[in-house]
Amino acid sequence: MVAEKNAFRPVALVLAAGRSSRTAPAHKLMAQDAAGQTMLARTTSAALLSKAEQVVVVVPPDKPELAAHLQATFKTPPKLHFCLAQNAADGLSASLRAGIEAAEALKASTLLVCLGDMPLVSVGLLNSLLAEHRRYHAVATAPDRGGRPANPVVWESTAFEALKQVRGDKGGRSLLQALGQKVHLVPAPLEELVDFDTAERLAAYARLPAQSG
C-alpha cells in the first residue's frame, strides 16, 4: 500500500545489507572515524535529521550487530525502523526490494535512498533532494563527477513496482537511464558523494573528524 494521492510522506532508506566483501573480514559499516562514530551511524544520523518522516535501515539477517549498534546509539527514536533483507546475498536489488516493501507498509509517498557506505552526505543535501522532488514531482538525484545521476536518489511511489522488479547486484540505475533528462539533478559538493568501500578508503575514514551538523 502506498500513500494516498497528494499526501507527502517521505521515507528514507539506508541500505546496509551489503556483503562488505572488499573490506572483509572487517565490516566497513562498523568502521569508526577519528571521533569513534561508525560509518553506519553517520549515515543514519543524517537520514534521521532530514525531513524524511520515517527512516528504514535495511540489514542482513546474519548481522544482528548492525541493528543493535544503531539501537544503542540512537535509543531507537520513533522514526527509526529496521527491516531484514532475507535474500541480501543476491545483491543490492534484494536490499532495495525489502526496503521498498517496508516503506510501503509505512504508506510512503516518496523514497529517499541512501547507501550505508556514503557517510559524508549532508542533511542539507538530503533535504534539497526531497524539496526538489516535492516541487516538481520528479526523480531527484545528486550528479557524480561525470554529471550522471548518482546516489542519494529520491523516487516517487509510482516507481516502486518497477524498482522491485530489478534483480542482481544493482539498484535503480537502469530506470534512471531510461528516464533520461526527466531526472532532476541537484547540485552537490563532490566531497559528500564518496563511498568508503575499500581498505584504503576505510583508512581515510578513520582519519575523519567528528560529524558536523
Backbone torsions as a table, in degrees:
resi	resn	phi	psi	omega
1	MET	NA	137.0	177.8
2	VAL	-113.4	173.5	-176.2
3	ALA	-66.0	153.2	176.5
4	GLU	-60.2	153.2	-179.2
5	LYS	-56.2	136.0	177.6
6	ASN	78.0	-9.1	176.3
7	ALA	-79.7	134.8	-179.7
8	PHE	-104.6	103.7	-179.0
9	ARG	-127.6	82.4	-178.3
10	PRO	-76.2	132.6	175.6
11	VAL	-119.4	131.7	176.5
12	ALA	-95.0	134.6	174.0
13	LEU	-106.6	129.1	170.7
14	VAL	-109.1	110.5	-177.2
15	LEU	-84.5	111.5	-174.6
16	ALA	-132.6	28.4	-176.2
17	ALA	-108.5	14.4	-179.9
18	GLY	-68.4	163.9	-175.7
19	ARG	-79.4	-15.8	179.9
20	SER	53.2	36.6	-173.4
21	SER	-69.1	-29.1	-176.2
22	ARG	-74.3	-15.1	179.2
23	THR	-117.5	9.8	-179.5
24	ALA	-58.6	147.8	4.4
25	PRO	-80.9	-9.8	178.3
26	ALA	-69.6	142.1	175.1
27	HIS	-93.2	117.6	-172.0
28	LYS	-57.5	-35.1	-175.1
29	LEU	-70.6	-15.4	177.3
30	MET	-97.6	3.0	175.8
31	ALA	-63.9	146.1	-176.4
32	GLN	-109.7	144.9	173.2
33	ASP	-81.8	-174.2	-176.2
34	ALA	-64.8	-20.3	179.5
35	ALA	-94.9	0.4	178.7
36	GLY	89.5	6.7	179.5
37	GLN	-89.0	132.6	-179.1
38	THR	-74.6	158.0	177.2
39	MET	-58.7	-43.3	-179.5
40	LEU	-64.0	-39.1	179.3
41	ALA	-66.7	-38.3	179.5
42	ARG	-64.8	-45.3	-179.7
43	THR	-64.1	-43.9	-178.9
44	THR	-67.8	-36.8	179.1
45	SER	-59.9	-44.0	179.0
46	ALA	-62.3	-41.6	178.8
47	ALA	-63.9	-41.3	-180.0
48	LEU	-66.3	-33.4	-179.1
49	LEU	-83.6	-10.0	179.9
50	SER	-76.6	179.5	-179.9
51	LYS	-85.7	10.3	171.8
52	ALA	-64.6	136.0	-178.5
53	GLU	-72.4	-33.5	-179.1
54	GLN	-137.1	154.5	177.5
55	VAL	-128.0	125.4	177.8
56	VAL	-113.9	121.9	176.2
57	VAL	-100.6	122.2	-178.2
58	VAL	-94.3	120.1	-176.5
59	VAL	-124.0	158.5	178.3
60	PRO	-82.2	156.1	-177.7
61	PRO	-69.3	-19.9	-176.5
62	ASP	-99.0	11.3	179.1
63	LYS	-130.0	63.9	-178.3
64	PRO	-62.1	-19.9	-178.8
65	GLU	-65.8	-23.1	179.9
66	LEU	-66.6	-50.8	178.5
67	ALA	-65.9	-39.9	-179.9
68	ALA	-61.4	-39.3	179.0
69	HIS	-62.8	-45.3	-179.9
70	LEU	-67.7	-37.9	177.8
71	GLN	-61.8	-40.2	179.2
72	ALA	-71.5	-36.0	-177.8
73	THR	-71.1	-45.1	-173.5
74	PHE	-106.1	1.0	-179.9
75	LYS	56.6	30.3	175.4
76	THR	47.8	69.8	174.8
77	PRO	-63.0	156.1	-175.3
78	PRO	-56.1	-28.6	-176.7
79	LYS	-86.1	-1.7	-178.6
80	LEU	-97.7	125.9	-179.2
81	HIS	-130.2	161.9	177.5
82	PHE	-129.6	147.4	171.0
83	CYS	-141.3	149.1	-179.4
84	LEU	-92.8	133.5	171.3
85	ALA	-93.9	90.7	-173.3
86	GLN	-59.3	-30.7	-179.3
87	ASN	-106.8	36.2	-175.4
88	ALA	-55.2	-32.2	-178.9
89	ALA	-64.0	-16.3	179.2
90	ASP	-75.4	-10.6	177.6
91	GLY	115.5	-175.7	-174.5
92	LEU	-56.5	-37.4	-176.7
93	SER	-60.7	-35.1	180.0
94	ALA	-66.3	-39.9	177.6
95	SER	-65.9	-43.3	179.2
96	LEU	-62.2	-42.9	-179.6
97	ARG	-62.9	-44.6	178.2
98	ALA	-62.5	-40.8	179.7
99	GLY	-66.3	-40.5	178.8
100	ILE	-63.1	-41.8	179.6
101	GLU	-63.6	-38.1	176.4
102	ALA	-66.5	-39.9	178.5
103	ALA	-66.3	-38.2	177.2
104	GLU	-62.8	-37.3	177.9
105	ALA	-64.6	-26.0	177.0
106	LEU	-90.3	7.4	178.6
107	LYS	60.9	43.9	-179.5
108	ALA	-67.9	136.8	171.1
109	SER	-93.6	-21.5	-168.5
110	THR	-147.1	143.2	-178.4
111	LEU	-124.2	122.7	175.5
112	LEU	-103.8	107.3	-174.6
113	VAL	-93.8	120.6	179.4
114	CYS	-119.8	140.2	176.7
115	LEU	-91.7	134.9	-176.9
116	GLY	-60.0	-27.0	-177.4
117	ASP	-96.2	23.3	173.2
118	MET	-120.2	70.9	-172.4
119	PRO	-78.4	-4.4	-177.3
120	LEU	-94.8	-3.8	177.6
121	VAL	-64.9	127.7	-174.1
122	SER	-86.1	160.2	173.8
123	VAL	-59.9	-38.8	-179.7
124	GLY	-59.8	-42.1	179.2
125	LEU	-67.2	-43.9	178.5
126	LEU	-58.0	-43.4	-179.9
127	ASN	-69.1	-34.1	177.3
128	SER	-64.9	-40.3	178.1
129	LEU	-64.6	-43.2	178.4
130	LEU	-63.4	-40.8	-179.5
131	ALA	-66.5	-40.3	178.8
132	GLU	-63.0	-44.4	178.8
133	HIS	-62.8	-45.1	-176.6
134	ARG	-65.5	-35.9	-177.6
135	ARG	-71.5	-40.6	-172.2
136	TYR	-111.1	-4.1	-177.5
137	HIS	53.5	42.6	-178.8
138	ALA	-125.5	158.4	171.9
139	VAL	-64.4	133.0	-178.3
140	ALA	-123.7	133.4	179.2
141	THR	-140.2	167.0	169.1
142	ALA	-92.9	140.7	179.4
143	PRO	-84.6	145.7	175.4
144	ASP	-82.2	-171.8	-176.9
145	ARG	-61.4	-24.3	179.1
146	GLY	-93.0	5.2	-179.9
147	GLY	80.0	11.4	180.0
148	ARG	-93.2	153.3	179.1
149	PRO	-57.1	135.3	-179.6
150	ALA	-140.8	175.2	177.2
151	ASN	-77.0	151.7	-1.7
152	PRO	-70.7	160.9	179.6
153	VAL	-133.3	140.4	173.7
154	VAL	-110.0	123.7	-179.9
155	TRP	-115.0	149.4	172.6
156	GLU	-90.8	158.2	-175.1
157	SER	-60.7	-22.9	178.9
158	THR	-64.2	-17.5	180.0
159	ALA	-94.4	-6.5	-173.0
160	PHE	-58.6	-45.8	-176.6
161	GLU	-62.9	-42.1	178.8
162	ALA	-64.7	-39.7	179.1
163	LEU	-64.5	-35.4	-179.5
164	LYS	-72.1	-14.5	179.1
165	GLN	-85.9	-11.4	-179.6
166	VAL	-67.7	141.8	179.0
167	ARG	-129.4	157.7	177.8
168	GLY	90.6	-171.0	-176.7
169	ASP	-88.3	64.0	179.0
170	LYS	-153.6	161.3	179.8
171	GLY	-108.3	-126.6	-175.1
172	GLY	-99.0	20.8	-175.7
173	ARG	-57.6	-42.4	-177.9
174	SER	-65.0	-34.6	177.7
175	LEU	-68.4	-40.2	177.5
176	LEU	-62.4	-41.7	179.3
177	GLN	-63.8	-38.6	179.5
178	ALA	-67.2	-32.8	179.9
179	LEU	-73.5	-26.6	176.2
180	GLY	57.6	-125.1	-175.2
181	GLN	-75.0	-3.3	175.1
182	LYS	-73.3	-17.4	177.8
183	VAL	-76.9	130.4	178.5
184	HIS	-91.4	122.4	178.7
185	LEU	-94.1	123.6	-179.1
186	VAL	-102.7	119.8	-178.2
187	PRO	-53.9	139.2	-178.7
188	ALA	-147.1	143.5	174.9
189	PRO	-60.8	127.0	-176.7
190	LEU	-61.1	-27.4	-179.1
191	GLU	-68.1	-15.8	176.2
192	GLU	-82.2	-21.6	-171.2
193	LEU	-97.1	46.4	-178.2
194	VAL	-105.7	130.3	173.8
195	ASP	-103.6	137.4	-176.8
196	PHE	-102.9	91.2	-172.3
197	ASP	-129.8	15.0	176.2
198	THR	-133.9	164.5	179.2
199	ALA	-60.3	-37.4	-180.0
200	GLU	-65.4	-40.8	-179.6
201	ARG	-72.9	-30.3	175.1
202	LEU	-64.8	-36.8	176.8
203	ALA	-63.7	-38.6	176.9
204	ALA	-67.3	-39.0	178.6
205	TYR	-60.8	-39.0	-178.4
206	ALA	-62.3	-20.0	-179.4
207	ARG	-93.9	-5.0	-176.3
208	LEU	-69.9	141.2	176.2
209	PRO	-72.8	177.0	-179.4
210	ALA	-59.1	150.2	179.0
211	GLN	-63.8	135.5	176.1
212	SER	-105.8	150.3	-176.5
213	GLY	-18.6	NA	NA
